[in-house]
């Protein structure tokens, strides 16, 4: 289906990411060209294509990084093979630090689903902002957590998703939740300033979405409480 957007692409970008007037619950500052995701939408042609999506040529990766490539079906198969019934997703675009380590351990060992069977690290590999770490360092850094004994390899698995970050904070967390649910995860961790750049959003915008919902974006309850929402 081919459709032309009725307004300007600037209006499309504002409606997508929000404005302080329209979305006061979470938007703190008006978006501009310094925000990578807003600029992507601002630069669009105004024509939208929609319809069924078919994978014609699945991405192929060379060694040694092909070991991290787990499309949804393969990921679910691996989770089933490992016997994991509860799986926490750790979204990241950075190399691991002690904060990541403690978040994963606390979520897996001390959370509401104690003990969690597995932690699935799913790194975002694609165009990011200037200053973000290179892809190889992100993947090998997270693998080092189980390789060198910080987290048991029996409960920790590193994968990646091909995606150019939009830095949409609470709205992008919805996409991340869908991706990880498709991969077989039962739970998801969202940190402060999730998928954020700059100070456009409230630092806890994603937590607001998943704890209360954001009515101005049409989400009157947390995504897991909405009809046809995430389970």
N, C-alpha and C positions, 0 to 999 in steps of 0.2 A: 504494500500500500504506500502510495506517495502522497505526502501532505505538506503544504506550505504553512509555516507558522505565521499567524495573522499579525503579530506585533513585531517590534524590532528585536534583533538578537540580543541587545542589551536588556530588554525587558525579559526575554527568555532566560538570560543568565541570572537576573535578579529573582525571577520566580523560582528558579531551580535552587539557588543557594540561599535566598532569603534577603530581607532588608530589616533594619531596626524597627521600621514602622509596621511592616506586615508580620514580622515574626519576633516580637519583643521577648518571648520566653528564652531565646537562645542566641539571637544575633545581636552583637554588641557594636559593630561598626560596619558602615556601608562598604560593600565589596568594590574593588577596583582592579586595574591592570596588574597590580602586584600580586594578586591571588591567582596561582596557575590554573586552577579549575574554572574559576569565573571567566578568565581570559579565553579558555578553550571554547566555552559556550558563547561568549561574546563574539568570537571569530567565526562562528558557524555561518552557513549560507542561508539559513532560514527554511531549508527543506528537510523534512524528516521521512525516513524510510522505515516501514514496519512490516512485520510478517514472521513466518517461521524461519528459524535459523538452522542451517545444516552445516556440519563440519565437513569440508571437502578434503582438506589436507591437514591432518593433525600435526602440531609442531613436533619436530624431531630434534633431540639434543644430543650432543656428543659427550663422550666420557670426559671427565668424571662426573659432570653435573646432571647427566640423565638419571642418576640414582635418586634425585630429588623430585622428579616429575611424576606426580600422581594425579591424573585427571579424576573427576568424581567417581566414576565406576571402579577404577583401579584402587582408589583410596578406600572405598567402602569394602572392596574385596580384601585389602590388606588389614583393615580394622577387624573384619570378621575372622581372618586367618589368625590374628593375634588374640582373639577372644575378648576384645575390649567391648564392654557394654555401655560404659560411660566414657565419653571423650571430650576433653576441653580443648577448644581452639585458641591458639595464641597468634593473633594477627601482628605482623611486624614489617617494618621497612628499614629496620636498623640492625646493627650487630647487637648481640646480647650484652647486657650489663647486669650488675648485681640486683638492680630493681626488677629486671625481667625474671631473673632466676628466682627471686623471692615470690614474685607474683605467681609464677607457675607452680612453685612448691606449695604456697599457701592455698591456691585454688584447688590443687589436686589432692592435697593431704589434709587440709584443715577446713575446707568449704562445706557447703550443705550436702554434697554428694560423696562425702568421705567413705571409703577411699576411692578416688577416681581411677579407672583402669589405665587411661592413656592421655597424654598431652600431644596434640598435633600442632606443631609449629608450621604456620603457613605464611611464608614470606611473599611480599609483593615484589615481583620482578618486572620492571618496565620503567618508563620515563618518570622521574621524580623531580624534586626540587634541587637546586644547586646546594651542594654541601652534604647531601645524603650519601651513605656509604655505597661502595660498588657492590654489585650483586654477589660476586664470588665471596667477598668478605662476610656478607650477611649469612649466606648459606653455610659456609664452613665454620663460621663463628658459632652459630646455633648448634651445628652438629657436634662441635667440640664439647658442649655441655654434657652430652651423653657419652662421647668418646673418651673423655678424661674423668668421668666419674662424678660429675656434679649432679646429674640426674640419671637414674637407671635407664639404659637403652631399652629395657623391656617396657618402659612406660613413656617413652619420648621418641618422637618421630618428626623429621624435618622434611617439609615439602615446599612447593612454591606455586603461586598463581600468576599468570601473565596479565598484568593490568597496569595502565598508566594512571597513577594517583590523580584524583580530582580534589582532594583535601576538602571534602564536603562534610566532615565531622559527623554530626548525628545522622544525616541522610546517607552518607557513605557507609556508616556502620550497618544500616539495613542491608545494603548490598553485600557487605562482608558476612553478615549473618546468614544470608541466603546461600552464598558460596560455600560456607563451612557446613551448613546443614546438608547441602548436596553432597559434600565430601564424606558425610557420615558422622559429623560431630553432634553431640547431644547438648553441649554447653559452649559458651563463648565468653572470653574475658575482654572487657573494654576498659582501657586505662584513661587517665585524665588527658584532655586534649587529643582524643582519638582522631586520627586522620586529619590533623589540623596543621595549618601554617599561619603564622601571624596571630593577631588577637581579634579576629573577626567574630569568632564565636565565644560564648561563655566556655571557660575551661572544662566545665562539667556538662556540656550540652548533650553529649551522648548518654551520660548517666540520667539526665532529665528525661530523655526519650524513653529509655528502657525501664525507668522507674515510674514515670507518670504519663508519658506520651507528650506530644507537642500539637495541641489543637490547631494552631495557625497553619501547620503543614498538613492538616487533615488527619492527624493521628491522635485520636481522643483518648487512647489508652496505650499501654506498652505493647509493642508489636506482637508479643506472645499471647496477649489477651484479646486481640482483634480477630474478627471473623476472617478465616483464611490466612491468618497471620502465621508467623513462625511458631513452630511447636515448642 
